[in-house]
């Protein structure tokens, strides 16, 4: 079942920063019940999944639909290397379900707590200059619309809805099945190392080009980068974990994570510790090299709760923006215990994808969940605005319809499809209405 946080009638997202009190909570058990639920539900209708979005994307005083019954592998086409999943299948189940069929996803992000529909609907991604987001690897989906009708969508069937719906923020309807492009199962070797920032900045293009996956983390009060590479390997890997083992692994807090959380509790009251803490984190963060099956090595446990902002920038502007952010944090003495995360993503053709039509660098900014995000996020967003940044749809931003129309060439096309499928705005909560209504 999908983990949904509802207590005493209140829904909360993963970080605890977004809450809502819906009038109704519906738990359909199949697509027929779901269609009836959507048709009869009080607006706004939202389907939060695991609640791993940091924006008010799923906040509603109308109806929350729990898709916990919509999980599992529906079918596999090994010849075409595609697999169809129920849309609310959590990512920690996807790899273990694919692996017995000799398949794996082409790429994943570094967290596996979200549902498949959640990562597709928000344009979530991993890293790798030749690799695309989850949305771009969708081969087809089924969509329940506001009136309860069901559409099958692919490049050859309802193609316009397919183009709009691969990153839709849940604003077109409810996804019930998603067919993903896959590839033969593969192993990756992970290597972690530390570089002085000057050396990292000088060699970044080579590091990105020489590795299937490369990313780095920069604690802004330190002068070291924590680097991580992943490359395909023919070496032996341990037997793959079961889905239950993957779930448990992602919830288990290590001693390092307990120390990290404890220091983050103290830092807001002891800013003098920022520089030594960042130097300590930079030294402790790298782990030992290892070989694992792809779905086990992409995600890492993230048990320390946080709120996040992330933007995708034209790749040529990524490093300049990153350096400006670090300079701003240092100059304004902004308190944060988390690193900046820098990744690369290939261009795609998904209308509302942050990577539409342009190869991108992404910069993610995190803040401990008990700390006010305003100073850090406002300072960073000002930099992202100057560099044509497009927001990650599941992470904090303040962009409105006028700004988004300038950033996304297919913005008005998306809005037209949205109005056609949902003319009464049943799926629009205030957050979405401000952007697309």
Steps between C-alpha positions, in 0.01 A plus 500: 500500500604859439602677820264794552520715812145573619437544872181636656379607158818695417726408210872582513776473245827316576682801645201612708504850345183457289173404667137485395162404644300336219126463527521145366757222475417237237677166465389335172607141444495491120465723196119474494476621859757768428305634200185522712692666783649764270166567333319556831780656706501851641768717340789549521584131449859404578693171520804558724668160473785489752488877556859559391429833327613805695256740333123521580451287188255268677353720771119506478194572710301290253580134432813293544505170315728234644631281215653243734322219313659602168837332539687219331633386164219454245691368197843476339601504134858373503532537122412869510670543841193663654313433822157617614446582867202606704563871538542517878771233512775637725847517346645266759276229349571577133854362479426173686194448277697556177813308591355144469408591140859602426415871479580822680410867463744706294555745783367593843536781750666477839180440698259208454222592744277657232236331285553451129212738420654756732841506333349497151253779578765733643785447251726328755841393372836346576835610361690431177553729205363243252213385723149641524244542776236247607241691293697468177517120540121457522373296205131525589245549778134470595327813627169537686354839411272730699181342368621144571594421139824307445754580230784283372785731400821440306692655212249339259177523705373830642844636418431856615387384844806274509729796431333704774440219748851365546563795734156622604522571877178299530316790333353294212352208691607192695759260361413136557765317292836611362710317242871570536785448259758270656822322401680175584585480870845638580747552781666827594815574692481799733809704587511790742784746533577851619648777286601857581235730352745670262604163359139383470393814314797472264439132418121482514439465125742208485352332807148526356611373158708211638228349721154362428385681813683776682384737771654696781400653832642830629453605860515876443723585797758240396751503215459136403261322265368154582486321162309188399529302176308197376610290205392166356694203631539132414615423855289280725238662722327360808166329447234767448287603796127434512254790488444471875875516557527807276226671698662418833840616378361842410343548845796382708697785661874448523727646767637751245147616421421537871810717543405705193147558634630589847741762363222646287292541816780706656625709205219762502601591857875476448596655164864501611491125430403537133848494353637213712175303453516537121864392497411200716204400280715527187755260647248250638251487211693286247442126531698200380489386137243230429330309218123447509209447264386836362176532698688440826783744440310802366301581817651580838317505834386852590374479856580858607195701397539818300331740261642550153523738205644388166532672165610384156725747316652503151809288546733782399372710791503239773842559652468878496167476682646258755791730579264796538289302746800407712623861499153617605473248784842597632448875461159497668616241757198282430475207737464156341638159584441339158710492182407634158453214253605537134387260225458491120199384295444450126245703302155354431175577315255486794298822495523595868828328576766732645727345235279573200723582204816566696783306661506604862692526822293472815579655836315374807489698824393334826413636841440306820129451560495693828673805349318786323581471129429859397848658517673212324236426237428863412870573455548193280187560294620849416810342345295238316280771350804677357609179327174394328431239764198271476371364833470135594121464536518306825738743670462852636468790259297817461460523121163615366318447169654805331856390581437136411358596162834662418699197617299222332444521121200262522342663805187624323460167320506326837242740641273439199513122550440546872190715440365252245538201734392677818293810408368547855844481658420200720871416539616858566578596857612861572867418431421355158239762416757775550718334234254347253146611581 
